[in-house]
Amino acid sequence: MTKRSIDAFLSANACMKTLPATRLSQRELQLRHLLLDVSDYVNRVGGPKQPVVIRWAGGWVRDKMLGIESHDVDVAVNEMTGVKFAQLMREYCITDLAIQKHSIKPDDIGNLHQVARNPDKSKHLETAMLRIFGLEIDIVNLRKETYSENSRNPTVEFGTPEEDALRRDATINALFYNIHTGELEDFVGGLHDLEGKLIRTPLDPLETFKDDPLRVLRLVRFASHLNFAIDKTAREVMAHAQVLKSLQLKISRERVGTELEKMLKGNGPRPALELVDKLNLYSSIFTLSAPHDSLRPDTSRWHVAYNCLESLLQDRKPGSLGSLLILSDDAAYVAWNLAAMVPWMAVKRLPTESKKAQALPPVTIAAREGYKASKKLTDIITACHRNFQEILNFKTAVCGKEPVRHARDTLGMAIRRWDSSGGAWTLQVLNALLVEATHIMAEWPADGETARERFIHGWQRFLDQVIELDVYDAPAVKRLLDGHSLAHAFGLGPGKWMGKALDMALEWQFRNPHETNPAGAISEIRRRRSELDIDS
């Protein structure tokens, strides 16, 4: 966009609106009054060429207008860097005048932290961070950014409020609150878009996304979090070939992972995944590195998985699948990660993958390389892949009324094994449920209420059998017989035999849940001694 067209755009969109002081919380009012005095102090001692003007920016303004409480305030200043301003602010805050006038207590002003410039993590300026009156404050200077074709990192300079607004990802994030005038400053039509519940880029969306492709994911996150629509013009270019290529190759996977985590921990994880699906962004997020970066899993039925998970989470009645499989907010976050990775669960092996038993499955590699999933996540994803078939076999056996449905020791030992291999056996069962749903159902729940109910009923029967056999808490069962007692009973030292013998003892324990004396377990091991590869 040329300088002339930018000026015309600003002229057409700029508006000011007074924000009543009554809209500010007591802490925000206290912060505003302090910053007004800080600006006077900086003007006296800091030597700025122009008077310092302080604005609160971005997410705080957006949330304030939407009636959402926020404890994070982004502060934008002119004439000096955020770090210099923060240093002068701390100078003022330790004066007797400031302490008395603003009732500053020893713990009201936290330590100053400087976050260094790091373009790979979208930190284009050094940022000052500190806690004031219980609010988290980030301070930077107003800036403008210029991108070149050869670099994903912009040239950053001091800018005007208008220029700062234009560089932002969405108009609703480009609003300012001028603490001196008490006015909301809107240079790009953000207030109108807030009213219309619309996510729109300040400048041409294709150029906006090409400059920084991560903005595609940020818009998805804001749309799902706020239940806003994404502007049609932006939607049409979010999956543009250049944008997708840049998102996959130019943006660090850590930044992708950060955005995904915010989506899945927010209040709209299902709408976020649905947007990723409908905008054809899946393979740019959940991707492999070279030489397998062109491999694409089948996502044609992915929607069944995330819609199924949403319905399970909505039904948390005691004894329901949702209540039995997803036990906490942390578990819900892992569950959404598993739903996201369902398409990859069907990929058994990469073309050049090692056939070793312990080789990581493709789904784990896609999570690790695609969005830098944590080790905790990759461990459970790996366990889900490796234990999927066994879990499905148990569920099928229970539904088919095979003898295993009454075998407390077999099911109890399996649950312990699943849990020990990656943690949270309940989430591994959830994964098997979601994967099977995508295999046998084309829609959720549009295949028909009967089909959906029949599918859920099968998994409910499996969990009900787990409860009936009292092995739901099998991983927490305490052994009656430990290795030391076992070695003493047989007069043998430690060896390979011991692990198998301890499992025999635990199987006996599951068959005899009311026994408290390990003598019966020892007798069981003696009876099966020939299976242990020890001298008689």
HUSULLIN-V191409 format. One record per residue. N is the residue number from 1. RES is the residue in one letter. SS is DSSP state (h for helix, s for strand, l for the rest). D_CENTER is the distance of its C-alpha to the mean C-alpha in Angstrom with 1 decimal. Layout:
# HUSULLIN-V191409
[[N;RES;SS;D_CENTER] [N;RES;SS;D_CENTER]]
This chain:
# HUSULLIN-V191409
[[1;M;l;34.4] [2;T;l;37.7] [3;K;h;38.6] [4;R;h;40.9] [5;S;h;38.3] [6;I;h;35.8] [7;D;h;38.4] [8;A;h;39.2] [9;F;h;35.6] [10;L;h;35.3] [11;S;h;38.7] [12;A;h;37.7] [13;N;h;34.4] [14;A;l;34.9] [15;C;s;35.5] [16;M;s;35.6] [17;K;s;35.0] [18;T;s;35.8] [19;L;l;33.1] [20;P;l;35.1] [21;A;h;34.7] [22;T;h;34.3] [23;R;h;30.8] [24;L;l;29.8] [25;S;l;29.1] [26;Q;h;31.5] [27;R;h;29.2] [28;E;h;28.6] [29;L;h;32.4] [30;Q;h;33.1] [31;L;h;30.8] [32;R;h;32.5] [33;H;h;35.9] [34;L;h;35.1] [35;L;h;33.8] [36;L;h;36.9] [37;D;h;39.1] [38;V;h;37.1] [39;S;h;37.7] [40;D;h;41.4] [41;Y;h;41.4] [42;V;h;39.7] [43;N;h;42.2] [44;R;h;45.0] [45;V;h;44.0] [46;G;l;41.3] [47;G;l;43.5] [48;P;l;41.4] [49;K;l;43.4] [50;Q;l;42.2] [51;P;l;41.2] [52;V;l;37.6] [53;V;l;35.6] [54;I;s;32.3] [55;R;s;29.7] [56;W;s;26.5] [57;A;s;24.1] [58;G;l;21.1] [59;G;h;18.5] [60;W;h;20.9] [61;V;h;23.6] [62;R;h;21.5] [63;D;h;20.3] [64;K;h;23.8] [65;M;h;25.3] [66;L;h;23.0] [67;G;l;23.9] [68;I;l;20.4] [69;E;l;20.7] [70;S;l;19.2] [71;H;l;19.7] [72;D;s;18.8] [73;V;s;21.7] [74;D;s;21.9] [75;V;s;25.6] [76;A;s;27.4] [77;V;s;31.0] [78;N;l;33.7] [79;E;l;36.4] [80;M;l;34.5] [81;T;l;31.3] [82;G;h;28.8] [83;V;h;29.6] [84;K;h;33.4] [85;F;h;32.9] [86;A;h;30.9] [87;Q;h;33.6] [88;L;h;36.3] [89;M;h;34.5] [90;R;h;34.4] [91;E;h;38.1] [92;Y;h;38.9] [93;C;h;36.9] [94;I;l;39.0] [95;T;l;42.3] [96;D;h;44.3] [97;L;h;44.4] [98;A;h;40.6] [99;I;h;40.2] [100;Q;h;42.9] [101;K;h;42.1] [102;H;l;38.4] [103;S;l;38.6] [104;I;l;36.3] [105;K;l;35.8] [106;P;l;35.1] [107;D;l;31.4] [108;D;l;30.8] [109;I;s;30.2] [110;G;l;27.7] [111;N;l;28.0] [112;L;l;27.5] [113;H;s;24.8] [114;Q;s;25.1] [115;V;s;22.2] [116;A;l;24.0] [117;R;l;23.8] [118;N;s;21.4] [119;P;h;21.4] [120;D;h;19.1] [121;K;h;16.3] [122;S;l;17.5] [123;K;s;19.7] [124;H;l;23.0] [125;L;l;24.8] [126;E;l;25.3] [127;T;s;23.7] [128;A;s;25.1] [129;M;s;22.9] [130;L;s;24.4] [131;R;s;24.4] [132;I;s;27.3] [133;F;l;28.3] [134;G;l;24.9] [135;L;s;23.1] [136;E;s;20.8] [137;I;s;22.7] [138;D;s;22.0] [139;I;s;25.2] [140;V;s;26.0] [141;N;s;28.9] [142;L;l;29.2] [143;R;s;29.0] [144;K;s;29.6] [145;E;s;28.1] [146;T;s;30.1] [147;Y;s;28.7] [148;S;s;30.9] [149;E;l;30.9] [150;N;l;30.8] [151;S;s;27.8] [152;R;s;24.2] [153;N;s;24.7] [154;P;s;26.7] [155;T;s;29.9] [156;V;s;29.2] [157;E;s;32.0] [158;F;s;32.8] [159;G;l;32.7] [160;T;l;33.7] [161;P;h;31.5] [162;E;h;32.2] [163;E;h;31.1] [164;D;h;27.9] [165;A;h;27.1] [166;L;h;27.7] [167;R;l;25.3] [168;R;l;22.2] [169;D;l;19.7] [170;A;l;20.7] [171;T;h;23.8] [172;I;h;22.2] [173;N;h;20.6] [174;A;l;24.1] [175;L;l;25.9] [176;F;s;27.8] [177;Y;s;29.4] [178;N;s;32.6] [179;I;l;33.3] [180;H;l;37.0] [181;T;l;37.8] [182;G;l;35.4] [183;E;s;34.5] [184;L;s;31.5] [185;E;s;31.8] [186;D;s;30.6] [187;F;l;31.6] [188;V;l;29.6] [189;G;l;29.7] [190;G;h;26.5] [191;L;h;28.2] [192;H;h;29.6] [193;D;h;26.2] [194;L;h;24.7] [195;E;h;27.6] [196;G;l;27.2] [197;K;l;23.4] [198;L;s;23.1] [199;I;s;20.7] [200;R;l;23.1] [201;T;l;23.5] [202;P;l;26.3] [203;L;l;28.0] [204;D;l;28.4] [205;P;h;25.1] [206;L;h;26.0] [207;E;h;27.1] [208;T;h;24.0] [209;F;h;21.7] [210;K;h;24.0] [211;D;h;24.1] [212;D;l;20.4] [213;P;l;18.6] [214;L;h;15.1] [215;R;h;16.4] [216;V;h;16.0] [217;L;h;12.2] [218;R;h;12.5] [219;L;h;15.0] [220;V;h;13.1] [221;R;h;10.4] [222;F;h;13.4] [223;A;h;15.3] [224;S;h;13.0] [225;H;h;12.3] [226;L;h;16.0] [227;N;l;17.4] [228;F;l;19.3] [229;A;s;20.9] [230;I;s;20.6] [231;D;l;24.1] [232;K;h;26.0] [233;T;h;27.1] [234;A;h;23.5] [235;R;h;22.4] [236;E;h;25.5] [237;V;h;24.6] [238;M;h;20.8] [239;A;l;21.7] [240;H;l;24.8] [241;A;h;25.7] [242;Q;h;25.7] [243;V;h;22.3] [244;L;h;20.7] [245;K;h;22.7] [246;S;h;21.7] [247;L;h;18.0] [248;Q;h;18.4] [249;L;h;21.0] [250;K;l;20.8] [251;I;l;17.2] [252;S;l;16.0] [253;R;h;13.3] [254;E;h;11.7] [255;R;h;11.5] [256;V;h;10.1] [257;G;h;7.3] [258;T;h;6.7] [259;E;h;6.9] [260;L;h;4.8] [261;E;h;1.6] [262;K;h;4.3] [263;M;h;5.4] [264;L;h;4.2] [265;K;h;4.8] [266;G;l;7.6] [267;N;l;10.9] [268;G;l;11.1] [269;P;h;8.8] [270;R;h;12.1] [271;P;h;13.6] [272;A;h;10.9] [273;L;h;11.5] [274;E;h;15.1] [275;L;h;15.3] [276;V;h;14.0] [277;D;h;16.6] [278;K;h;19.4] [279;L;l;19.1] [280;N;l;19.4] [281;L;l;16.4] [282;Y;h;15.3] [283;S;h;17.5] [284;S;h;16.5] [285;I;h;12.8] [286;F;l;13.5] [287;T;l;16.7] [288;L;l;19.1] [289;S;l;21.1] [290;A;l;24.9] [291;P;l;27.0] [292;H;l;24.8] [293;D;l;22.7] [294;S;l;24.8] [295;L;l;24.0] [296;R;l;22.3] [297;P;l;21.4] [298;D;l;22.7] [299;T;l;20.3] [300;S;l;23.2] [301;R;l;22.2] [302;W;h;18.4] [303;H;h;18.5] [304;V;h;20.3] [305;A;h;17.4] [306;Y;h;14.8] [307;N;h;17.7] [308;C;h;18.9] [309;L;h;15.8] [310;E;h;15.9] [311;S;h;19.6] [312;L;h;19.1] [313;L;h;16.8] [314;Q;h;19.4] [315;D;l;22.2] [316;R;l;21.8] [317;K;l;25.6] [318;P;l;26.9] [319;G;l;27.4] [320;S;l;25.2] [321;L;h;22.9] [322;G;h;19.8] [323;S;h;21.2] [324;L;h;22.3] [325;L;h;19.3] [326;I;l;16.3] [327;L;l;17.5] [328;S;l;14.9] [329;D;h;11.7] [330;D;h;10.3] [331;A;h;11.9] [332;A;h;10.5] [333;Y;h;6.8] [334;V;h;8.8] [335;A;h;10.8] [336;W;h;8.5] [337;N;h;7.9] [338;L;h;11.7] [339;A;h;12.4] [340;A;h;10.9] [341;M;h;13.2] [342;V;h;16.2] [343;P;h;18.2] [344;W;h;18.2] [345;M;h;19.3] [346;A;l;22.7] [347;V;l;23.3] [348;K;l;25.6] [349;R;l;26.5] [350;L;l;26.4] [351;P;l;29.8] [352;T;l;30.6] [353;E;l;28.6] [354;S;l;30.5] [355;K;l;31.8] [356;K;l;31.5] [357;A;l;30.2] [358;Q;l;27.5] [359;A;l;26.2] [360;L;l;22.5] [361;P;l;21.8] [362;P;h;20.6] [363;V;h;17.4] [364;T;h;16.5] [365;I;h;17.8] [366;A;h;15.8] [367;A;h;12.4] [368;R;h;13.9] [369;E;h;15.6] [370;G;h;13.5] [371;Y;h;10.2] [372;K;l;11.3] [373;A;l;9.5] [374;S;l;10.8] [375;K;h;14.2] [376;K;h;13.2] [377;L;h;11.1] [378;T;h;13.8] [379;D;h;16.5] [380;I;h;15.6] [381;I;h;15.1] [382;T;h;18.5] [383;A;h;20.0] [384;C;h;19.0] [385;H;h;20.8] [386;R;h;23.7] [387;N;h;24.3] [388;F;h;23.7] [389;Q;h;27.4] [390;E;h;28.7] [391;I;h;26.6] [392;L;h;27.7] [393;N;h;31.3] [394;F;h;31.3] [395;K;h;30.0] [396;T;h;32.7] [397;A;h;35.3] [398;V;h;34.7] [399;C;h;34.9] [400;G;l;38.0] [401;K;l;39.6] [402;E;l;40.2] [403;P;h;41.5] [404;V;h;38.1] [405;R;h;37.1] [406;H;h;39.5] [407;A;l;38.8] [408;R;h;37.0] [409;D;h;37.2] [410;T;h;35.8] [411;L;h;32.8] [412;G;h;32.2] [413;M;h;32.5] [414;A;h;30.0] [415;I;h;27.4] [416;R;h;27.9] [417;R;h;27.7] [418;W;h;24.4] [419;D;h;22.9] [420;S;h;24.4] [421;S;h;23.2] [422;G;h;19.5] [423;G;l;19.0] [424;A;l;18.3] [425;W;h;20.9] [426;T;h;19.9] [427;L;h;16.6] [428;Q;h;18.8] [429;V;h;21.1] [430;L;h;18.4] [431;N;h;17.5] [432;A;h;21.3] [433;L;h;21.6] [434;L;h;19.1] [435;V;h;20.7] [436;E;h;24.1] [437;A;h;23.4] [438;T;h;22.7] [439;H;h;25.9] [440;I;h;28.2] [441;M;l;27.1] [442;A;l;27.1] [443;E;l;25.5] [444;W;l;23.8] [445;P;l;25.8] [446;A;l;28.3] [447;D;l;30.1] [448;G;l;31.8] [449;E;h;31.4] [450;T;h;33.7] [451;A;h;31.7] [452;R;h;28.4] [453;E;h;30.1] [454;R;h;31.8] [455;F;h;28.6] [456;I;h;26.9] [457;H;h;30.3] [458;G;h;30.4] [459;W;h;27.2] [460;Q;h;28.3] [461;R;h;31.5] [462;F;h;29.9] [463;L;h;27.9] [464;D;h;31.1] [465;Q;h;33.1] [466;V;h;30.7] [467;I;h;31.3] [468;E;h;35.0] [469;L;l;35.5] [470;D;l;33.7] [471;V;l;31.4] [472;Y;l;28.0] [473;D;l;28.0] [474;A;h;29.7] [475;P;h;27.4] [476;A;h;28.7] [477;V;l;32.4] [478;K;l;34.5] [479;R;l;36.9] [480;L;l;40.6] [481;L;l;41.7] [482;D;l;40.3] [483;G;h;41.3] [484;H;h;44.0] [485;S;h;45.7] [486;L;h;45.5] [487;A;h;47.1] [488;H;h;49.8] [489;A;h;50.6] [490;F;h;51.2] [491;G;l;52.6] [492;L;l;50.3] [493;G;l;48.0] [494;P;l;44.3] [495;G;l;43.7] [496;K;h;41.8] [497;W;h;43.6] [498;M;h;41.9] [499;G;h;38.4] [500;K;h;39.9] [501;A;h;42.3] [502;L;h;39.6] [503;D;h;37.8] [504;M;h;41.2] [505;A;h;41.5] [506;L;h;38.1] [507;E;h;39.0] [508;W;h;42.2] [509;Q;h;40.3] [510;F;h;38.2] [511;R;h;41.5] [512;N;l;43.1] [513;P;l;40.5] [514;H;l;43.2] [515;E;l;44.8] [516;T;l;44.5] [517;N;l;47.0] [518;P;l;45.9] [519;A;h;49.4] [520;G;h;48.6] [521;A;h;45.7] [522;I;h;48.1] [523;S;h;50.6] [524;E;h;48.1] [525;I;h;47.3] [526;R;h;51.1] [527;R;h;51.6] [528;R;l;49.0] [529;R;h;50.0] [530;S;h;51.0] [531;E;h;47.4] [532;L;h;46.4] [533;D;l;48.4] [534;I;l;50.3] [535;D;l;54.1] [536;S;l;55.9]]
